[in-house]
């Protein structure tokens, strides 16, 4: 959720409507500095109290009673053999335990047991170490040491396992209850030692059969634009503003930009149920439970924040770095930040990472008529012209004193906030939200942390409420002004960090993944790319790092373009233009111009159209009543009626997928086949939903191990995906990846190898040769290539 919760939006809208007309006029034309000053006057104690009540819906404090409940639920799921669910519940329990309590050590120990069963031996050892360091009860220690030895044995660390066994023997000298387990483990140890004495066949190195696909590409960084290829140049004109241009010919798949986010904030995301039915506490797993709050790596065994139950990290190192950089300030305000939305959170974290000195310097410059800050594009010239004129950083706003454009706070600060183009109501909402946040910072005694005036000793704990002054200090008004600037910038410059997330349990032979929004970030260099509905680049993410690659050959002198979301393959021009209004420009890319000037119906409209219930010809018309395009058939139908049938069909498909989720694959197939028959009576054969149903059928058949049937349906899905998105699109690449998995598991060796080759050709362009999907494709290819020749000839 980028903006504040709906109740706070509604309250500020009512307050705006109730303002005196003269005050509204002043706010409408106010500078950022004046907006903050007026916002401080307008924000009343009633609004602050209402906001505090809203925060109770998103608690982030630790609750030991919740920890106990989650641990009990985890134990129940563990006994059922649902180790992945138990793992998540133990992590939730650990996040609610008070730091230093013996109970938190029990959570880590219990979680280590689930990790052992899931085969994550290294991470299991890490959790055992955490349990020991947090004071795991001595009476229970033999059980954990037994687990530790078993992990070490599975990892082939026989000497370490034997050392643990010796410690274990001394611990349980008179404890007969453990004798049986010790005997079993000693026998296992002897077996492992014998196996270790045998000569092992060395495993082939990863990528041995991968050819040149796995080789790292050659990369030369631009001397003037940090993180950009030397094949790019930074330019400017009145229509396009700052933008990147190819300075030499580039091939598809070539990396153009590699940039680490200046700041990123994890989006809570949609919930995934961990258990069935209603429960006393929330058992939903969201992005906040699944990814590290600092580096965005996927979490297996999270390290909880010591101050709140919300923030979780992949390691103690990430937890410590986050605390020092920003979380010591954010931690006491977790509920408020969740209530005010991700944009406010990003704005606060941005100023914390930049440091008050740099924030104050740039805000002060904006007050003294720095034309670059008032109108960043107004004085901008091509970088080559700036260099020739000796203008240095004066040539392109955001450059440092040496004329280099860096992924820095200075570059971020120069991104356009479009202050005059936001609606007055939206600016008012953002202003009150930022002012309320800064007032809470002051009231909670966090001003010194924000201004970077605390020593490491002082910042070891979140502060409690100290200062209840209603008037913001001058320093915090400066912070509020910068934050307001960033919140307004985010509407046009926020970059969604996406990740391919597994849909469903993820324990099948074929893994279905969909792109989901993981975080919101500022990328100063990536923000230089202008939009096109038919872009020539593809953007992928690894943690907080973005990589822009050429999606097609780009000629020297051609602008490098990025799609901000509305793509010509996915929606009609009217829909694209409506969505792009938030960026305050009218798209004039070739796809939009062609549709607007020719008046031709878009490919999306034709392929996602309704068909005649009688003769299956395309239905057409712009009004409420649609008519069959076949002149010999006079059938007409209500658009609302057909849309209602489409909605009903989508609900039936959801029910079928739910049947699959609970293990009723046969019933899911029957329902999906019935949905297909119904869809064929009123949807175009090329409709995307027809392809989705084929994809779902392939998933169900793969679950049942019916690989030929799964492949047959997935091939039909791929045909429709190619029609909509193109044969070289990332969407086609993902479908081919799934088909390769199905053919691999079905032992269709020859077809699998050809599919792998095609998938590699597409995915390497969009994600690079080192991506996880590329590595999995190469592993499948290596495995198939090692099969005996007689098997390869038969298949």
C-alpha positions in Angstrom: 0.0 0.0 0.0 1.8 3.1 -1.3 -0.6 5.7 0.3 -2.0 5.9 3.8 -5.0 3.7 4.9 -8.3 4.7 3.4 -9.6 6.0 6.8 -6.8 8.5 7.1 -7.2 9.6 3.4 -10.9 10.1 4.1 -10.3 12.1 7.2 -7.8 14.4 5.5 -10.2 14.9 2.6 -12.9 16.0 5.0 -10.5 18.3 6.7 -9.5 19.8 3.4 -13.1 20.4 2.4 -13.8 22.2 5.8 -10.8 24.6 5.5 -11.5 28.3 4.8 -11.3 29.1 1.1 -8.4 31.5 1.6 -6.4 28.9 3.5 -7.0 26.4 0.7 -5.8 28.8 -1.8 -2.6 29.4 0.1 -2.0 25.7 0.4 -2.6 25.1 -3.3 0.2 27.5 -4.3 2.5 26.9 -1.3 6.1 25.9 -1.7 7.2 22.8 0.0 8.6 24.9 2.9 5.3 26.8 3.3 3.2 23.7 2.9 5.0 22.1 5.9 4.6 25.3 8.0 0.9 25.5 7.2 0.5 21.7 7.7 1.9 22.1 11.3 -0.8 24.7 11.9 -3.6 22.7 10.4 -2.9 19.3 11.9 -5.1 19.3 15.1 -4.8 17.0 18.1 -8.1 15.4 17.0 -6.4 14.2 13.8 -3.4 13.0 15.7 -5.6 11.0 18.1 -7.5 9.5 15.2 -4.3 8.5 13.5 -3.1 6.9 16.7 -6.3 4.8 16.9 -5.8 3.6 13.3 -2.3 2.5 14.3 -3.8 0.0 16.7 -4.9 -2.1 13.6 -1.3 -2.7 12.7 0.5 -3.5 15.9 4.3 -4.2 15.7 5.1 -4.6 19.4 6.1 -7.9 20.8 3.5 -10.0 22.6 4.9 -13.0 24.6 1.4 -14.5 24.7 1.3 -14.5 20.8 4.8 -16.1 20.8 3.5 -18.9 23.0 0.5 -19.5 20.8 2.5 -19.5 17.6 5.0 -22.0 19.1 2.2 -24.3 20.1 0.7 -24.1 16.6 4.1 -24.8 15.1 4.5 -27.9 17.3 1.1 -29.1 16.1 2.0 -28.6 12.4 5.4 -30.3 13.1 3.7 -33.4 14.4 1.6 -33.5 11.3 4.7 -33.5 9.2 4.0 -30.0 7.7 7.5 -28.8 8.3 7.4 -25.8 6.0 4.3 -24.4 7.8 5.9 -25.2 11.2 9.0 -23.3 10.1 7.0 -20.1 9.4 5.1 -20.4 12.7 8.2 -20.9 14.8 9.7 -17.7 13.0 6.5 -15.8 14.0 6.9 -17.0 17.6 10.6 -15.9 17.7 9.6 -12.4 16.4 7.2 -12.0 19.4 9.6 -13.3 22.1 11.3 -10.7 24.3 15.0 -10.4 23.7 17.1 -12.3 26.2 14.2 -14.6 27.3 14.8 -18.3 27.4 11.7 -18.9 25.4 13.3 -17.3 22.3 16.0 -20.0 22.4 13.3 -22.7 22.4 11.8 -21.1 19.3 15.2 -21.3 17.5 15.7 -24.9 18.7 12.2 -26.0 17.5 12.8 -24.3 14.2 16.1 -26.1 13.8 14.2 -29.4 14.0 11.9 -28.3 11.1 15.0 -27.3 9.1 16.6 -30.7 9.7 13.6 -32.4 8.3 13.5 -30.1 5.3 17.2 -30.8 4.6 18.5 -27.3 5.3 21.5 -28.6 7.3 23.7 -25.5 7.3 20.8 -23.2 8.3 19.8 -25.8 11.0 23.3 -25.5 12.5 22.9 -21.7 12.5 19.6 -22.0 14.4 21.2 -24.4 16.9 23.9 -21.9 17.5 21.3 -19.2 18.1 19.5 -21.4 20.6 22.7 -22.0 22.5 23.7 -18.3 22.5 20.3 -17.3 23.8 20.5 -19.6 26.8 18.8 -22.8 25.7 17.9 -24.8 28.9 20.7 -27.2 29.9 18.3 -30.0 30.6 17.2 -29.9 26.9 20.6 -29.5 25.5 21.3 -33.2 24.7 18.4 -33.2 22.2 19.8 -30.2 20.3 23.3 -31.6 20.4 22.0 -34.8 18.9 20.4 -32.8 16.1 23.6 -30.9 15.6 25.6 -34.1 15.2 23.1 -35.5 12.7 23.4 -32.3 10.6 27.2 -32.5 10.6 27.0 -36.1 9.5 24.7 -35.3 6.7 27.2 -32.5 5.6 30.0 -35.0 5.7 31.8 -33.2 8.6 32.6 -36.4 10.4 35.2 -35.1 12.7 33.0 -32.3 13.9 30.2 -34.7 14.4 32.4 -37.0 16.6 33.4 -34.0 18.7 29.8 -33.1 19.3 29.1 -36.8 20.2 31.8 -36.6 22.9 30.2 -33.5 24.4 26.8 -35.2 24.2 28.1 -38.3 26.0 29.3 -36.2 28.9 26.0 -34.4 29.1 23.8 -37.5 29.3 26.1 -39.7 31.5 23.3 -40.7 33.8 20.3 -39.8 31.6 18.9 -43.1 30.4 16.2 -41.5 28.4 18.7 -40.5 25.7 20.5 -43.8 25.5 18.4 -45.2 22.6 19.0 -42.1 20.5 22.7 -42.1 21.3 23.0 -45.7 20.2 21.2 -44.9 16.9 23.4 -41.9 16.3 26.6 -43.8 17.1 25.6 -46.5 14.6 24.9 -43.8 12.0 28.2 -42.2 12.7 30.1 -45.5 12.2 28.2 -46.0 8.9 29.1 -42.5 7.8 32.8 -43.0 8.7 32.9 -46.2 6.6 31.2 -44.4 3.7 33.7 -41.6 4.0 36.6 -44.0 3.8 35.4 -45.1 0.4 36.6 -43.3 -2.7 34.0 -40.8 -3.8 33.3 -39.9 -7.4 33.8 -36.1 -7.7 30.7 -34.2 -8.7 31.0 -32.2 -12.0 31.5 -28.5 -11.4 28.4 -26.4 -11.9 28.1 -25.1 -15.4 30.4 -27.8 -16.8 27.9 -28.6 -19.5 26.4 -25.1 -19.7 28.5 -23.8 -22.6 29.0 -20.1 -22.9 25.6 -19.3 -21.4 27.1 -19.4 -17.8 30.1 -17.2 -18.6 30.0 -13.7 -17.0 29.6 -10.9 -19.5 32.2 -8.2 -20.2 31.2 -5.0 -18.4 32.8 -1.6 -18.7 31.3 1.2 -16.5 30.6 4.6 -17.8 33.1 7.2 -16.5 30.3 9.9 -16.2 27.2 7.9 -15.1 27.7 5.5 -12.1 26.3 2.0 -12.7 25.7 2.7 -16.4 27.4 1.0 -19.4 30.1 2.9 -21.2 27.8 2.4 -24.3 25.4 5.0 -22.9 25.4 8.8 -22.7 23.3 11.2 -20.8 21.4 13.8 -22.8 18.6 16.4 -22.6 16.0 18.1 -24.8 12.9 20.1 -24.0 10.5 17.3 -24.8 12.2 14.3 -23.2 14.2 16.0 -20.4 17.1 14.0 -19.1 17.4 10.7 -20.8 19.9 8.0 -21.8 21.0 7.4 -25.4 23.0 4.5 -26.9 26.4 5.8 -27.9 27.2 2.6 -29.8 25.3 -0.3 -31.3 24.1 -2.8 -28.6 22.9 -6.4 -28.9 19.9 -8.0 -27.2 20.8 -9.1 -23.7 23.6 -6.6 -23.2 23.6 -5.0 -19.7 23.0 -1.3 -19.8 22.6 -0.3 -16.1 23.6 -2.1 -12.9 22.4 -0.1 -9.9 21.9 -0.7 -6.2 18.8 1.0 -4.8 19.6 4.2 -2.9 16.8 3.2 -0.6 14.2 0.4 -0.6 11.3 -0.5 1.7 9.6 -3.9 1.7 5.9 -3.8 0.8 3.8 -5.9 3.3 2.1 -7.6 0.3 -0.8 -10.0 0.1 -1.2 -12.7 2.8 -0.7 -16.4 2.2 -2.5 -18.7 4.7 -0.3 -20.9 6.8 -3.2 -22.8 8.3 -6.9 -23.5 7.5 -9.7 -21.8 9.4 -10.0 -19.0 11.9 -7.4 -18.6 14.6 -6.8 -16.5 17.6 -3.7 -14.8 16.0 -2.8 -13.9 12.5 -1.3 -16.9 10.8 -0.9 -15.2 7.4 2.5 -15.2 5.7 3.3 -11.9 3.9 6.3 -10.4 2.2 7.3 -9.2 5.7 7.6 -12.8 6.8 9.2 -14.1 3.6 12.0 -11.6 2.7 14.8 -9.8 4.6 13.7 -6.3 5.4 17.1 -4.9 4.5 18.6 -6.8 1.5 15.3 -8.4 0.3 16.8 -12.0 0.2 14.3 -14.7 0.7 14.0 -15.8 4.3 14.4 -19.4 5.5 15.1 -18.8 9.2 14.7 -15.2 10.0 16.6 -13.2 12.6 13.9 -11.0 14.4 14.4 -7.4 15.4 14.9 -7.1 19.2 12.6 -4.2 19.5 9.6 -5.0 17.3 7.7 -8.0 15.9 7.6 -6.7 12.3 11.2 -6.4 11.0 13.0 -9.6 10.2 16.3 -10.2 8.6 18.3 -13.0 6.8 21.3 -12.7 9.2 22.5 -10.9 12.3 24.7 -8.8 10.1 21.7 -7.5 8.2 19.9 -6.8 11.4 22.8 -4.9 12.9 23.4 -2.8 9.7 19.7 -2.0 9.4 19.6 -0.9 13.1 22.6 1.4 12.7 21.4 2.9 9.4 17.7 3.5 10.0 15.8 0.9 12.0 16.7 2.3 15.5 14.6 5.3 14.4 11.8 3.4 12.6 11.4 0.6 15.2 9.2 2.5 17.7 7.1 3.8 14.9 6.3 0.6 13.1 2.6 0.8 13.4 2.5 4.4 12.3 4.7 3.7 9.2 2.4 0.8 8.2 -0.6 3.1 8.6 0.8 5.9 6.6 1.9 3.7 3.7 5.1 2.7 1.9 5.7 6.1 0.3 6.0 7.9 3.7 8.2 5.0 4.9 10.5 5.4 1.9 10.7 9.2 2.4 11.7 8.8 6.1 14.3 6.1 5.3 15.7 8.2 2.5 16.5 11.1 4.8 17.9 8.8 7.5 20.3 7.2 5.0 21.3 10.5 3.4 22.1 12.1 6.8 20.8 15.4 8.1 23.8 17.4 7.0 23.3 16.5 3.3 19.5 16.8 3.6 19.8 20.3 5.2 22.4 21.4 2.6 20.2 20.6 -0.4 17.0 21.9 1.2 18.8 25.1 2.0 19.9 25.4 -1.6 16.4 25.0 -2.8 15.4 28.0 -0.6 18.0 30.3 -2.1 16.9 30.2 -5.7 19.0 27.3 -7.0 17.4 27.0 -10.4 18.5 23.4 -10.8 16.4 22.5 -7.8 13.4 24.8 -8.7 13.4 23.5 -12.3 15.8 20.6 -12.6 15.3 20.2 -16.4 15.4 23.9 -17.2 19.1 24.3 -17.3 20.0 20.8 -18.5 22.1 20.3 -21.6 23.7 17.3 -23.2 26.6 16.0 -21.1 29.0 16.5 -24.0 27.9 20.2 -24.3 28.4 20.7 -20.5 31.8 19.2 -20.7 32.8 21.4 -23.7 31.5 24.5 -21.9 33.3 23.5 -18.7 30.0 23.7 -16.9 30.7 20.5 -14.8 27.8 19.8 -12.5 25.9 22.8 -13.8 25.2 21.0 -17.0 23.1 18.2 -15.7 21.2 18.6 -12.4 22.1 15.8 -10.0 25.8 15.7 -11.0 28.5 16.1 -8.4 31.2 18.7 -8.5 33.2 16.7 -11.0 30.3 16.4 -13.4 29.6 12.8 -12.7 26.0 11.6 -12.3 26.0 9.2 -9.4 23.4 7.0 -7.6 23.5 9.5 -4.8 21.2 11.5 -2.6 22.0 14.6 -4.6 20.8 12.9 -7.8 17.7 11.6 -6.0 16.9 15.1 -4.6 17.0 16.5 -8.1 14.3 14.1 -9.4 11.2 16.0 -10.3 8.5 16.3 -7.5 6.0 17.9 -9.9 4.8 20.1 -7.0 2.5 22.2 -9.2 0.9 19.3 -11.0 -0.3 17.1 -8.0 -3.9 17.7 -7.0 -4.3 20.0 -4.0 -6.1 17.3 -2.1 -3.2 14.8 -2.7 -0.6 17.4 -1.6 -2.6 18.1 1.5 -2.8 14.4 2.4 1.0 14.0 1.9 1.7 17.1 3.9 -0.4 16.1 6.9 1.0 12.6 6.8 4.6 13.8 6.8 4.0 16.4 9.5 2.2 13.8 11.7 5.2 11.4 11.3 7.7 14.1 12.2 5.6 15.2 15.2 5.7 11.6 16.4 9.5 11.5 15.9 9.8 14.5 18.2 7.3 13.2 20.7 9.1 9.9 20.9 12.4 11.5 21.6 13.9 10.4 18.3 14.9 13.8 17.0 18.6 13.3 17.9 18.6 10.0 16.0 17.2 11.7 12.9 19.7 14.5 13.1 22.6 11.9 13.5 23.6 13.4 16.8 23.5 10.2 18.9 26.5 8.2 19.9 26.5 4.4 19.2 25.9 3.9 22.9 22.8 6.2 22.9 21.2 4.5 19.9 21.3 0.9 21.3 17.7 1.0 22.3 14.5 2.7 20.9 13.6 5.8 22.9 10.4 6.3 24.8 8.2 9.4 24.7 10.1 12.4 26.1 9.2 15.6 24.2 5.5 16.4 23.8 5.9 19.8 22.3 3.3 20.6 19.6 5.6 22.8 17.6 8.1 21.1 15.4 11.8 22.1 15.8 13.3 24.0 12.8 15.5 20.9 12.1 12.5 18.6 11.9 10.7 21.1 9.7 13.7 20.7 7.3 13.3 16.9 7.5 9.6 17.2 6.9 10.2 19.4 3.8 12.6 16.9 2.4 10.2 14.0 3.1 7.3 15.8 1.5 9.5 16.3 -1.6 10.3 12.6 -1.7 6.7 11.5 -1.2 5.7 13.7 -4.2 8.7 12.4 -6.2 7.7 8.8 -5.6 4.5 9.1 -7.6 6.6 9.5 -10.8 10.0 8.0 -9.7 9.2 5.1 -7.5 10.5 1.8 -8.8 8.8 -1.4 -7.9 11.2 -4.2 -7.1 9.6 -7.4 -8.3 10.5 -11.0 -7.7 9.3 -14.3 -9.2 7.4 -15.8 -6.3 6.2 -19.5 -6.1 2.5 -19.9 -6.3 1.1 -22.8 -4.2 3.0 -25.1 -2.0 6.1 -25.2 -4.1 6.7 -28.9 -3.4 5.9 -30.2 -6.9 8.2 -31.2 -9.7 7.0 -28.2 -11.7 7.2 -24.9 -9.9 4.7 -22.2 -11.0 6.1 -18.7 -10.4 4.5 -15.3 -10.9 6.0 -11.8 -10.6 5.0 -9.9 -7.5 5.8 -6.5 -6.1 8.3 -7.0 -3.3 9.5 -3.4 -2.5 9.4 0.2 -3.4 12.7 1.9 -4.1 14.5 5.0 -5.4 17.0 4.2 -8.2 18.5 7.6 -9.3 20.2 6.3 -12.5 17.3 4.0 -13.5 15.0 7.0 -13.1 16.7 8.6 -16.1 15.1 6.1 -18.4 12.0 7.5 -20.1 8.8 5.5 -20.7 7.6 3.7 -23.8 4.7 1.3 -24.1 6.9 -0.7 -26.5 10.3 -0.5 -24.6 13.6 -1.7 -25.9 14.9 -2.8 -22.4 14.0 -5.3 -19.8 14.6 -4.8 -16.0 15.3 -7.5 -13.5 16.2 -7.5 -9.8 18.4 -9.4 -7.5 17.8 -8.3 -3.9 18.0 -4.5 -3.9 20.0 -4.4 -7.2 18.5 -3.6 -10.6 19.9 -4.6 -13.9 18.6 -3.1 -17.2 19.3 -5.1 -20.3 18.7 -4.5 -24.0 15.5 -6.5 -24.9 16.4 -6.1 -28.6 19.2 -4.7 -30.7 19.6 -0.9 -30.0 21.3 1.3 -32.6 23.7 4.0 -31.8 21.9 7.3 -31.2 18.6 5.5 -30.2 17.1 6.4 -26.8 17.0 3.7 -24.2 13.4 3.2 -23.0 11.8 1.5 -20.1 8.1 0.6 -19.6 6.6 2.2 -16.4 3.8 -0.4 -16.3 1.3 0.1 -19.1 2.5 -2.2 -22.0 1.0 -2.2 -25.4 0.7 -6.0 -25.3 -1.4 -5.9 -22.1 -3.9 -3.1 -22.4 -5.6 -0.7 -24.9 -4.2 2.7 -25.6 -7.1 4.4 -23.6 -6.2 2.4 -20.6 -2.5 3.0 -21.0 -3.0 6.8 -21.3 -5.3 6.8 -18.2 -2.7 5.0 -16.1 0.1 7.2 -17.3 -1.6 10.3 -16.0 0.1 9.8 -12.7 3.4 10.6 -14.4 2.1 14.0 -15.8 2.9 13.3 -19.4 1.1 12.1 -22.5 2.8 9.1 -24.0 3.6 9.5 -27.7 5.5 6.3 -28.2 5.0 4.5 -31.6 2.5 2.0 -30.2 0.3 4.8 -28.8 0.6 7.0 -31.9 -0.3 4.1 -34.2 -3.5 3.4 -32.2 -4.4 7.0 -31.7 -3.8 8.2 -35.2 -5.1 5.3 -37.2 -8.1 4.7 -35.0 -7.6 1.0 -35.5 -8.7 -1.4 -32.8 -5.9 -2.6 -30.6 -4.6 -6.1 -30.8 -5.4 -6.5 -27.1 -9.1 -5.6 -27.8 -9.3 -8.1 -30.7 -7.7 -11.0 -28.9 -9.5 -10.4 -25.6 -12.8 -10.0 -27.2 -16.1 -11.8 -26.7 -17.3 -14.1 -29.5 -20.9 -14.8 -30.7 -22.7 -17.5 -28.6 -24.2 -18.9 -31.8 -21.5 -18.8 -34.6 -18.3 -17.9 -32.5 -17.5 -14.9 -34.7 -16.2 -11.8 -32.9 -18.7 -9.6 -31.2 -18.1 -5.9 -31.9 -19.5 -2.5 -30.9 -18.6 0.3 -28.5 -22.0 0.7 -26.9 -23.8 -1.4 -24.2 -25.1 -3.8 -26.9 -22.6 -5.9 -28.9 -23.4 -7.3 -32.3 -22.0 -10.3 -34.1 -19.5 -9.4 -36.8 -20.8 -12.1 -39.1 -23.4 -10.4 -41.3 -25.2 -13.6 -41.8 -25.8 -13.9 -38.0 -27.8 -11.2 -36.4 -27.1 -12.1 -32.9 -26.7 -9.3 -30.3 -25.9 -9.5 -26.6 -25.5 -7.2 -23.7 -22.0 -6.2 -22.8 -22.9 -6.3 -19.1 -24.3 -9.8 -19.5 -21.1 -11.1 -21.2 -19.0 -9.4 -18.6 -21.0 -11.0 -15.9 -20.4 -14.5 -17.4 -16.7 -13.7 -17.6 -16.6 -12.8 -13.8 -18.6 -16.0 -13.0 -16.1 -18.0 -15.0 -13.1 -16.4 -13.2 -14.7 -17.4 -9.9 -15.1 -21.0 -11.0 -11.5 -21.1 -12.0 -10.5 -19.9 -8.5 -12.6 -22.7 -7.0 -10.8 -25.2 -9.2 -7.4 -24.0 -8.1 -8.5 -24.2 -4.5 -9.5 -27.9 -5.0 -6.0 -28.4 -6.4 -4.5 -26.7 -3.3 -6.2 -29.1 -0.9 -5.2 -32.2 -2.9 -8.4 -32.8 -5.0 -6.7 -32.8 -8.4 -9.3 -35.0 -10.1 -12.1 -32.7 -9.1 -10.0 -29.7 -10.2 -9.6 -31.2 -13.7 -13.3 -31.7 -14.0 -14.1 -28.2 -13.0 -11.4 -26.7 -15.3 -12.6 -28.7 -18.3 -16.2 -27.5 -17.6 -14.9 -23.9 -17.4 -13.1 -24.4 -20.8 -16.3 -25.6 -22.4 -18.3 -22.7 -21.0 -15.6 -20.2 -22.1 -15.6 -21.5 -25.6 -19.2 -20.3 -26.1 -18.5 -16.6 -25.5 -14.8 -15.9 -25.4 -12.3 -15.5 -28.3 -10.1 -18.6 -28.7 -7.1 -16.2 -28.3 -8.4 -14.7 -25.1 -5.8 -14.7 -22.4 -8.1 -16.5 -20.0 -8.2 -19.4 -22.4 -4.4 -19.6 -22.2 -4.6 -19.4 -18.4 -7.0 -22.3 -18.2 -4.6 -24.4 -20.3 -1.8 -23.4 -18.0 -3.9 -24.5 -14.9 -4.7 -27.8 -16.5 -1.0 -28.4 -17.2 -0.3 -27.7 -13.5 -2.9 -30.2 -12.3 -1.8 -33.0 -14.7 1.8 -32.4 -13.7 0.8 -32.8 -10.0 -0.6 -36.2 -11.0 2.6 -37.1 -12.8 0.7 -37.2 -16.2 3.5 -35.4 -18.1 2.3 -35.9 -21.6 -1.1 -34.4 -20.8 0.6 -31.6 -18.9 2.9 -30.8 -21.9 0.0 -30.9 -24.3 -2.0 -28.3 -22.4 1.0 -26.1 -21.7 1.9 -26.0 -25.4 -1.6 -24.5 -26.1 -1.0 -22.0 -23.3 2.3 -21.0 -24.9 0.6 -20.4 -28.3 -1.8 -17.9 -26.7 1.0 -16.2 -24.7 3.1 -15.8 -27.8 0.1 -14.2 -29.6 -0.3 -11.6 -26.9 3.3 -10.9 -25.7 5.5 -12.1 -28.6 7.8 -15.1 -29.1 10.8 -13.3 -27.4 8.8 -11.9 -24.4 9.7 -12.7 -20.8 6.2 -14.2 -20.4 6.9 -16.7 -23.2 10.3 -17.4 -21.5 8.6 -18.3 -18.2 6.1 -20.6 -20.0 8.9 -22.4 -21.8 10.7 -22.8 -18.6 7.7 -24.6 -17.1 7.4 -26.8 -20.3 11.1 -27.7 -20.0 10.4 -28.9 -16.4 7.5 -31.0 -17.5 9.4 -32.5 -20.4 12.4 -33.2 -18.2 10.3 -35.0 -15.6 8.4 -36.9 -18.4 11.7 -38.1 -19.8 11.0 -36.5 -23.2 14.8 -36.0 -23.7 15.0 -34.6 -27.2 12.1 -32.3 -26.9 13.2 -31.2 -23.4 16.7 -30.3 -24.8 15.2 -28.2 -27.6 12.8 -26.4 -25.2 15.6 -25.7 -22.8 17.7 -24.2 -25.6 14.8 -21.9 -26.6 14.0 -20.9 -23.0 17.7 -20.1 -22.4 17.7 -17.9 -25.5 14.9 -15.8 -24.1 15.6 -15.8 -20.4 19.3 -14.9 -20.8 18.2 -11.7 -22.6 15.9 -10.7 -19.8 17.7 -12.0 -16.7 21.3 -12.6 -17.7 23.3 -15.9 -17.9 23.7 -16.1 -14.1 20.0 -16.0 -13.1 18.5 -18.8 -11.0 16.2 -19.9 -13.9 19.2 -20.1 -16.3 21.2 -22.1 -13.8 18.3 -24.6 -13.4 17.9 -24.9 -17.1 21.7 -25.6 -17.5 21.5 -28.3 -14.7 18.6 -30.0 -16.5 20.5 -29.9 -19.8 23.6 -31.3 -18.1 21.6 -34.1 -16.5 19.9 -35.0 -19.8 23.2 -34.9 -21.7 24.8 -37.4 -19.3 22.2 -40.1 -20.0 23.4 -43.2 -21.9 23.5 -42.8 -25.7 21.0 -45.6 -26.2 18.4 -43.8 -24.1 19.1 -40.5 -26.0 18.6 -42.2 -29.3 15.2 -43.8 -28.2 13.9 -40.4 -27.0 
